[in-house]
């Protein structure tokens, strides 16, 4: 079992920035592909960004390209989601997921069903 802990959410005005962090105490993130997903009330969990096990390759949903950046710091066992130019429609609970599948070494998955481990989520609220 892998325990993930998200942090960094909060309330920010439109156009502002937040950095979300995902930690896996006792685990090495170099062995995992990690993805960020959002979930708004009454809606399904949606893909935001993901980074491969190698940390070299990333994938983003179209709506965040050029605004969000996912990165992995293997030395600190942390994965970050830098969010710039935030919009009210970015408001949601953000979750990080992790999976150790060997096929994710170069290309991370974008489907939430491909991730075995999840954190508790962190709320991001963007006011207009």
MDTraj code that builds the backbone (N, CA, C; nanometers):
import mdtraj as md
import numpy as np

residues = "UNK UNK UNK UNK UNK UNK UNK UNK UNK UNK UNK UNK UNK UNK UNK UNK UNK UNK UNK UNK UNK UNK UNK UNK UNK UNK UNK UNK UNK UNK UNK UNK UNK UNK UNK UNK UNK UNK UNK UNK UNK UNK UNK UNK UNK UNK UNK UNK UNK UNK UNK UNK UNK UNK UNK UNK UNK UNK UNK UNK UNK UNK UNK UNK UNK UNK UNK UNK UNK UNK UNK UNK UNK UNK UNK UNK UNK UNK UNK UNK UNK UNK UNK UNK UNK UNK UNK UNK UNK UNK UNK UNK UNK UNK UNK UNK UNK UNK UNK UNK UNK UNK UNK UNK UNK UNK UNK UNK UNK UNK UNK UNK UNK UNK UNK UNK UNK UNK UNK UNK UNK UNK UNK UNK UNK UNK UNK UNK".split()
xyz = np.array([
    [0.0842, -0.1185, 0.0000],
    [0.0000, 0.0000, 0.0000],
    [0.0884, 0.1244, 0.0000],
    [0.0556, 0.2196, -0.0876],
    [0.1296, 0.3444, -0.0957],
    [0.0395, 0.4561, -0.0465],
    [0.0886, 0.5316, 0.0493],
    [0.0116, 0.6419, 0.1066],
    [0.0593, 0.7716, 0.0435],
    [-0.0311, 0.8422, -0.0246],
    [0.0027, 0.9688, -0.0887],
    [-0.0588, 1.0839, -0.0098],
    [0.0150, 1.1934, -0.0025],
    [-0.0318, 1.3106, 0.0714],
    [-0.0182, 1.4326, -0.0165],
    [-0.1320, 1.4965, -0.0485],
    [-0.1313, 1.6202, -0.1254],
    [-0.1340, 1.7403, -0.0315],
    [-0.0752, 1.8499, -0.0789],
    [-0.0803, 1.9749, -0.0040],
    [-0.0647, 2.0898, -0.1024],
    [-0.0914, 2.2104, -0.0532],
    [-0.0682, 2.3289, -0.1341],
    [-0.1925, 2.3936, -0.1895],
    [-0.3083, 2.3326, -0.1689],
    [-0.4302, 2.3934, -0.2184],
    [-0.4664, 2.5187, -0.1390],
    [-0.5663, 2.5883, -0.1883],
    [-0.6099, 2.7090, -0.1185],
    [-0.7004, 2.7931, -0.2049],
    [-0.7220, 2.9154, -0.1571],
    [-0.8065, 3.0125, -0.2272],
    [-0.7161, 3.1141, -0.2954],
    [-0.7394, 3.1373, -0.4227],
    [-0.6569, 3.2312, -0.4983],
    [-0.7459, 3.3055, -0.5973],
    [-0.7088, 3.4268, -0.6291],
    [-0.7840, 3.5027, -0.7280],
    [-0.7485, 3.4573, -0.8693],
    [-0.8403, 3.4789, -0.9607],
    [-0.8146, 3.4455, -1.1001],
    [-0.6880, 3.5160, -1.1475],
    [-0.6056, 3.4423, -1.2205],
    [-0.4778, 3.4945, -1.2657],
    [-0.3627, 3.4636, -1.1728],
    [-0.3945, 3.4146, -1.0541],
    [-0.2915, 3.3827, -0.9568],
    [-0.2296, 3.2463, -0.9788],
    [-0.1442, 3.2075, -0.8845],
    [-0.0693, 3.0822, -0.8958],
    [-0.0753, 3.0023, -0.7660],
    [-0.0655, 2.8733, -0.7799],
    [-0.0524, 2.7819, -0.6666],
    [0.0414, 2.6697, -0.7085],
    [0.1096, 2.6121, -0.6113],
    [0.1894, 2.4933, -0.6359],
    [0.1397, 2.3817, -0.5455],
    [0.0916, 2.2749, -0.6058],
    [0.0476, 2.1583, -0.5305],
    [0.1651, 2.0614, -0.5167],
    [0.1695, 1.9944, -0.4031],
    [0.2743, 1.8957, -0.3772],
    [0.2110, 1.7608, -0.3477],
    [0.2790, 1.6560, -0.3903],
    [0.2361, 1.5193, -0.3624],
    [0.3555, 1.4459, -0.3038],
    [0.3377, 1.3911, -0.1850],
    [0.4443, 1.3191, -0.1169],
    [0.4039, 1.1737, -0.0967],
    [0.5021, 1.0868, -0.0926],
    [0.4804, 0.9446, -0.0665],
    [0.5791, 0.9010, 0.0407],
    [0.5494, 0.9281, 0.1655],
    [0.6434, 0.8955, 0.2722],
    [0.6886, 0.7497, 0.2691],
    [0.8191, 0.7306, 0.2719],
    [0.8732, 0.5955, 0.2727],
    [0.8828, 0.5300, 0.1370],
    [0.8427, 0.6002, 0.0331],
    [0.8471, 0.5439, -0.1014],
    [0.9383, 0.6269, -0.1900],
    [0.9807, 0.5671, -0.3008],
    [1.0667, 0.6358, -0.3969],
    [0.9853, 0.6646, -0.5219],
    [0.9623, 0.7920, -0.5496],
    [0.8785, 0.8287, -0.6627],
    [0.9409, 0.7921, -0.7959],
    [1.0712, 0.7636, -0.7980],
    [1.1329, 0.7226, -0.9236],
    [1.0764, 0.5899, -0.9726],
    [1.0087, 0.5185, -0.8861],
    [0.9499, 0.3899, -0.9232],
    [0.8041, 0.4009, -0.9661],
    [0.7538, 0.5238, -0.9726],
    [0.6119, 0.5430, -0.9995],
    [0.5872, 0.6485, -1.1056],
    [0.4883, 0.6226, -1.1904],
    [0.4282, 0.7295, -1.2693],
    [0.3292, 0.7999, -1.1765],
    [0.3216, 0.9313, -1.1891],
    [0.2340, 1.0088, -1.1012],
    [0.1466, 1.1003, -1.1852],
    [0.0208, 1.1046, -1.1515],
    [-0.0719, 1.1909, -1.2232],
    [-0.1488, 1.2802, -1.1275],
    [-0.1875, 1.3963, -1.1798],
    [-0.2771, 1.4862, -1.1068],
    [-0.4131, 1.4844, -1.1760],
    [-0.5166, 1.4777, -1.0941],
    [-0.6531, 1.4753, -1.1436],
    [-0.7354, 1.5752, -1.0627],
    [-0.8420, 1.6252, -1.1219],
    [-0.9321, 1.7118, -1.0479],
    [-1.0721, 1.6511, -1.0463],
    [-1.1447, 1.6875, -0.9439],
    [-1.2829, 1.6420, -0.9334],
    [-1.3681, 1.7538, -0.8770],
    [-1.4606, 1.8015, -0.9586],
    [-1.5555, 1.9032, -0.9149],
    [-1.6789, 1.8343, -0.8574],
    [-1.7554, 1.9040, -0.7733],
    [-1.8737, 1.8427, -0.7114],
    [-1.9676, 1.7846, -0.8151],
    [-2.0073, 1.6599, -0.7933],
    [-2.1020, 1.5948, -0.8819],
    [-2.0457, 1.5475, -1.0137],
    [-1.9149, 1.5608, -1.0315],
    [-1.8536, 1.5199, -1.1576],
    [-1.7505, 1.4107, -1.1350],
    [-1.7112, 1.3461, -1.2436],
    [-1.6113, 1.2409, -1.2348],
    [-1.4713, 1.3013, -1.2257],
    [-1.3783, 1.2193, -1.1811],
    [-1.2393, 1.2619, -1.1712],
    [-1.1827, 1.2787, -1.3125],
    [-1.1155, 1.3914, -1.3354],
    [-1.0636, 1.4246, -1.4676],
    [-0.9124, 1.4386, -1.4662],
    [-0.8518, 1.3954, -1.5751],
    [-0.7074, 1.4046, -1.5894],
    [-0.6625, 1.5502, -1.6044],
    [-0.5513, 1.5847, -1.5373],
    [-0.4909, 1.7174, -1.5494],
    [-0.3509, 1.7075, -1.6089],
    [-0.2654, 1.6296, -1.5432],
    [-0.1261, 1.6178, -1.5873],
    [-0.0667, 1.4901, -1.5310],
    [0.0361, 1.4393, -1.5977],
    [0.1027, 1.3188, -1.5496],
    [0.2490, 1.3206, -1.5893],
    [0.3292, 1.2492, -1.5111],
    [0.4723, 1.2401, -1.5383],
    [0.5126, 1.0937, -1.5298],
    [0.6002, 1.0531, -1.6205],
    [0.6378, 0.9127, -1.6306],
    [0.7261, 0.8689, -1.5139],
    [0.7450, 0.7408, -1.5033],
    [0.8344, 0.6882, -1.4005],
    [0.9738, 0.7469, -1.4152],
    [1.0204, 0.7605, -1.5375],
    [1.1540, 0.8151, -1.5602],
    [1.1628, 0.9627, -1.5260],
    [1.0472, 1.0290, -1.5223],
    [1.0462, 1.1725, -1.4973],
    [1.0749, 1.2560, -1.6204],
    [1.0975, 1.1897, -1.7326],
    [1.1354, 1.2616, -1.8544],
    [1.0140, 1.3098, -1.9316],
    [0.9113, 1.2269, -1.9374],
    [0.7959, 1.2575, -2.0214],
    [0.6758, 1.3014, -1.9386],
    [0.6046, 1.4000, -1.9916],
    [0.4860, 1.4521, -1.9258],
    [0.3702, 1.4584, -2.0249],
    [0.2496, 1.4626, -1.9697],
    [0.1290, 1.4755, -2.0508],
    [0.0353, 1.5709, -1.9779],
    [-0.0375, 1.6499, -2.0562],
    [-0.1298, 1.7472, -2.0001],
    [-0.2626, 1.7438, -2.0749],
    [-0.3687, 1.7735, -2.0034],
    [-0.4940, 1.7951, -2.0726],
    [-0.4873, 1.9310, -2.1433],
    [-0.5597, 1.9457, -2.2516],
    [-0.5463, 2.0654, -2.3350],
    [-0.5724, 2.1949, -2.2585],
    [-0.6660, 2.1914, -2.1654],
    [-0.7068, 2.3149, -2.0989],
    [-0.5997, 2.3739, -2.0077],
    [-0.4982, 2.2951, -1.9733],
    [-0.3945, 2.3460, -1.8823],
    [-0.2589, 2.3618, -1.9499],
    [-0.2487, 2.3218, -2.0749],
    [-0.1204, 2.3340, -2.1446],
    [-0.0767, 2.4793, -2.1499],
    [0.0480, 2.5036, -2.1140],
    [0.1008, 2.6392, -2.1100],
    [0.0751, 2.7105, -1.9787],
    [-0.0086, 2.6538, -1.8938],
    [-0.0378, 2.7161, -1.7628],
    [0.0129, 2.6317, -1.6475],
    [0.0028, 2.5001, -1.6585],
    [0.0420, 2.4088, -1.5509],
    [0.1695, 2.3344, -1.5902],
    [0.2506, 2.3045, -1.4896],
    [0.3714, 2.2253, -1.5114],
    [0.3830, 2.1203, -1.4029],
    [0.3979, 1.9953, -1.4439],
    [0.4195, 1.8872, -1.3484],
    [0.5686, 1.8548, -1.3460],
    [0.6198, 1.8278, -1.2260],
    [0.7610, 1.7946, -1.2144],
    [0.7803, 1.6956, -1.1010],
    [0.8926, 1.6262, -1.1074],
    [0.9218, 1.5238, -1.0073],
    [1.0604, 1.5503, -0.9509],
    [1.0724, 1.5500, -0.8186],
    [1.2014, 1.5645, -0.7514],
    [1.2280, 1.4326, -0.6803],
    [1.3045, 1.3459, -0.7445],
    [1.3280, 1.2130, -0.6872],
    [1.4088, 1.2209, -0.5586],
    [1.4959, 1.3194, -0.5472],
    [1.5780, 1.3320, -0.4265],
    [1.4910, 1.3618, -0.3048],
    [1.3837, 1.4377, -0.3269],
    [1.2938, 1.4722, -0.2162],
    [1.1703, 1.3842, -0.2115],
    [1.1586, 1.2927, -0.3088],
    [1.0390, 1.2084, -0.3191],
    [0.9126, 1.2916, -0.3230],
    [0.9129, 1.3911, -0.4106],
    [0.7998, 1.4810, -0.4237],
    [0.7636, 1.4974, -0.5710],
    [0.6357, 1.5169, -0.5958],
    [0.5870, 1.5554, -0.7280],
    [0.5088, 1.6845, -0.7105],
    [0.5308, 1.7786, -0.8023],
    [0.4691, 1.9098, -0.7910],
    [0.3800, 1.9375, -0.9119],
    [0.2798, 2.0202, -0.8886],
    [0.1998, 2.0747, -0.9975],
    [0.1986, 2.2260, -0.9812],
    [0.2773, 2.2920, -1.0655],
    [0.2812, 2.4372, -1.0641],
    [0.1665, 2.4860, -1.1504],
    [0.0774, 2.5653, -1.0908],
    [-0.0413, 2.6135, -1.1610],
    [-0.0368, 2.7656, -1.1705],
    [-0.0271, 2.8153, -1.2916],
    [-0.0240, 2.9593, -1.3171],
    [-0.1483, 3.0025, -1.3938],
    [-0.1732, 3.1314, -1.3938],
    [-0.2865, 3.1876, -1.4677],
    [-0.4155, 3.1120, -1.4377],
    [-0.4397, 3.0924, -1.3098],
    [-0.5558, 3.0128, -1.2695],
    [-0.6866, 3.0799, -1.3086],
    [-0.7835, 2.9951, -1.3394],
    [-0.9151, 3.0398, -1.3815],
    [-1.0208, 2.9837, -1.2867],
    [-1.1352, 3.0498, -1.2756],
    [-1.2407, 2.9960, -1.1879],
    [-1.2786, 2.8519, -1.2219],
    [-1.2704, 2.8157, -1.3480],
    [-1.3053, 2.6786, -1.3877],
    [-1.2024, 2.5745, -1.3443],
    [-1.0893, 2.6198, -1.2900],
    [-0.9911, 2.5263, -1.2327],
    [-1.0302, 2.4832, -1.0914],
    [-1.1337, 2.5446, -1.0369],
    [-1.1778, 2.5131, -0.9015],
    [-1.2231, 2.3683, -0.8913],
    [-1.1650, 2.2951, -0.7961],
    [-1.1969, 2.1533, -0.7768],
    [-1.1105, 2.0999, -0.6633],
    [-1.1354, 1.9764, -0.6264],
    [-1.0422, 1.9034, -0.5410],
    [-0.9414, 1.8347, -0.6333],
    [-0.8137, 1.8523, -0.6025],
    [-0.7069, 1.7941, -0.6828],
    [-0.6472, 1.6742, -0.6103],
    [-0.6336, 1.5648, -0.6840],
    [-0.5797, 1.4406, -0.6303],
    [-0.4535, 1.4011, -0.7058],
    [-0.3580, 1.3455, -0.6348],
    [-0.2473, 1.2822, -0.7051],
    [-0.2636, 1.1312, -0.6958],
    [-0.2278, 1.0649, -0.8050],
    [-0.2328, 0.9208, -0.8130],
    [-0.0960, 0.8678, -0.8522],
    [-0.0670, 0.7447, -0.8142],
    [0.0619, 0.6846, -0.8465],
    [0.0427, 0.5396, -0.8880],
    [0.1291, 0.4970, -0.9802],
    [0.1262, 0.3566, -1.0223],
    [0.2670, 0.3140, -1.0617],
    [0.3030, 0.1920, -1.0245],
    [0.4398, 0.1439, -1.0465],
    [0.4534, 0.0556, -1.1696],
    [0.3511, 0.0510, -1.2540],
    [0.3575, -0.0347, -1.3710],
    [0.4790, -0.0072, -1.4574],
    [0.5476, -0.1107, -1.5007],
    [0.6704, -0.0935, -1.5787],
    [0.6433, -0.0276, -1.7136],
    [0.5200, -0.0402, -1.7639],
    [0.4895, 0.0175, -1.8946],
    [0.4813, 0.1696, -1.8876],
    [0.4826, 0.2264, -1.7671],
    [0.4740, 0.3714, -1.7527],
    [0.6123, 0.4357, -1.7425],
    [0.7187, 0.3632, -1.7763],
    [0.8526, 0.4205, -1.7613],
    [0.8718, 0.5421, -1.8499],
    [0.8172, 0.5369, -1.9726],
    [0.8359, 0.6493, -2.0637],
    [0.7083, 0.7287, -2.0878],
    [0.5939, 0.6659, -2.0790],
    [0.4677, 0.7351, -2.1087],
    [0.3708, 0.7144, -1.9930],
    [0.3346, 0.8204, -1.9207],
    [0.2462, 0.8026, -1.8061],
    [0.1005, 0.7866, -1.8493],
    [0.0213, 0.7186, -1.7707],
    [-0.1207, 0.7004, -1.8053],
    [-0.2009, 0.8261, -1.7762],
    [-0.3112, 0.8427, -1.8490],
    [-0.3996, 0.9564, -1.8258],
    [-0.5368, 0.9143, -1.7753],
    [-0.5607, 0.7853, -1.7678],
    [-0.6889, 0.7365, -1.7167],
    [-0.6781, 0.7129, -1.5673],
    [-0.7741, 0.7633, -1.4885],
    [-0.7664, 0.7404, -1.3436],
    [-0.7690, 0.5923, -1.3078],
    [-0.8294, 0.5097, -1.3935],
    [-0.8349, 0.3665, -1.3667],
    [-0.7005, 0.2980, -1.3709],
    [-0.6014, 0.3637, -1.4279],
    [-0.4667, 0.3043, -1.4371],
    [-0.3837, 0.3290, -1.3119],
    [-0.4351, 0.4084, -1.2206],
    [-0.3593, 0.4411, -1.0998],
    [-0.4104, 0.3589, -0.9823],
    [-0.3183, 0.2978, -0.9119],
    [-0.3555, 0.2114, -0.7998],
    [-0.3638, 0.2853, -0.6665],
    [-0.2924, 0.3958, -0.6551],
    [-0.2821, 0.4626, -0.5255],
    [-0.3242, 0.6086, -0.5397],
    [-0.3930, 0.6587, -0.4367],
    [-0.4456, 0.7948, -0.4384],
    [-0.4269, 0.8620, -0.3042],
    [-0.4156, 0.9953, -0.3101],
    [-0.4153, 1.0734, -0.1882],
    [-0.5571, 1.1152, -0.1510],
    [-0.5663, 1.1974, -0.0461],
    [-0.6965, 1.2390, 0.0057],
    [-0.7503, 1.3623, -0.0654],
    [-0.6654, 1.4281, -0.1438],
    [-0.7077, 1.5453, -0.2191],
    [-0.6804, 1.6752, -0.1470],
    [-0.6677, 1.7811, -0.2256],
    [-0.6505, 1.9158, -0.1718],
    [-0.7389, 2.0105, -0.2526],
    [-0.8080, 2.0985, -0.1818],
    [-0.9062, 2.1871, -0.2461],
    [-0.8363, 2.3071, -0.3081],
    [-0.8705, 2.3350, -0.4329],
    [-0.8256, 2.4565, -0.5007],
    [-0.9497, 2.5363, -0.5378],
    [-0.9540, 2.6612, -0.4927],
    [-1.0664, 2.7489, -0.5228],
    [-1.0132, 2.8758, -0.5873],
    [-1.0624, 2.9052, -0.7072],
    [-1.0185, 3.0239, -0.7796],
    [-1.1375, 3.1191, -0.7890],
    [-1.1219, 3.2362, -0.7304],
    [-1.2303, 3.3344, -0.7310],
    [-1.2163, 3.4283, -0.8508],
    [-1.3288, 3.4728, -0.8994],
    [-1.3276, 3.5614, -1.0175],
    [-1.3185, 3.7077, -0.9776],
])
top = md.Topology()
chain = top.add_chain()
for i, resn in enumerate(residues, 1):
    res = top.add_residue(resn, chain, resSeq=i)
    for name in ("N", "CA", "C"):
        top.add_atom(name, md.element.get_by_symbol(name[0]), res)
traj = md.Trajectory(xyz[None], top)
